[in-house]
């Protein structure tokens, strides 16, 4: 991860302790953020003898400079901001008195003091003057002396964020003016350690796949709304999201939806071993780009918010590239050996490799010891090899431009495609 990155891993109760131990050995104990309980099946699954499992765990680990953004407010939460200031900006009023049963003057004496209000405009001060003549103390409903949420110093620094109001019984109350926007951005809220609701339901995720005709063979899939929440909570609009167990492609779906909603430029990288990449993940990316909503295999046409008689296309411009990486074991299995019949069926691939010559590699790599020169032709290894992408993966550099004979990287360097340099491909030629 980068120094501001964050890692999310879903796991069940069986392996959660082992996973947490391994992560803390690798990332350090200080990187731990939370062990979130995600309720994804309220009905419960009868997969255990004594308990019907209704949740999974979500472990969160961070880099030192990670900054969470929080969750977006729900419509219900936004409705609480029903007041408007002089500029038309929404805000809500929060009582300044602490509401806890133990929040009394006796137990929090430093938070018990008089606040003085100006009866003309509701402004407040901690000092009594001619203008600030109304005394207000934090009394509980039963008459017990309570305490404030803010200390005196906080009120001195931020008096304009408070206002005093009077009810019909001449009783004055102090409120905090809590704006919906901070520094021009709509505020967000800190998530709790238990997540539940339809946005986390595996049944909802299964229905989403069914509506896109992508099959229902996945065990405990995640709805894209859950991934939207995770990504919006933890990343900026131009960040890169990596999912190294892509499953049904939910992460790609969530990133595309967020970019469509807020104009972001987030990028995603998915890694998947299963053959369903071609039958589920890739078709899903194409369908989500075409329309944001699907039902019974058909794109849902949405109505314009300005006119019920007009339709709105939710298609988006989207570019995605994909390629296949060969595994170590696959490389051995596909190798051709000159003396193969001698040991055929009697040796495993590793043992055979130690004794037999690989003609395929001899054809692809030619060495001239006298001139100390190595010629590499990777196309003799595989048909249609994407040498530009291969060099990008080997060097860890982003591609800027590809020409007939070379690939240029964003850091200003380049590599030859017709005669790649030995140092560039040496990490690839392990055998």
ZIWO-V626037 format. One record per helix or strand of 3 or more residues. SS is the DSSP state (alpha for helix, beta for strand). FROM is the first residue (numbers start at 1). TO is the last residue. If there is no record, write none. Layout:
BEGIN
SS:FROM:TO + SS:FROM:TO
END
This chain:
BEGIN
beta:6:11 + alpha:13:27 + alpha:29:31 + beta:32:39 + beta:55:62 + alpha:75:78 + beta:90:95 + alpha:109:111 + beta:115:118 + beta:132:136 + alpha:152:157 + alpha:159:161 + beta:162:166 + beta:172:179 + beta:194:196 + alpha:198:200 + alpha:202:211 + alpha:224:234 + beta:240:243 + alpha:250:262 + beta:267:270 + alpha:276:290 + alpha:328:334 + alpha:340:343 + alpha:349:355 + alpha:359:364 + beta:365:368 + beta:373:376 + alpha:378:380 + alpha:387:395 + beta:399:402 + beta:406:409 + beta:414:416 + alpha:422:425
END
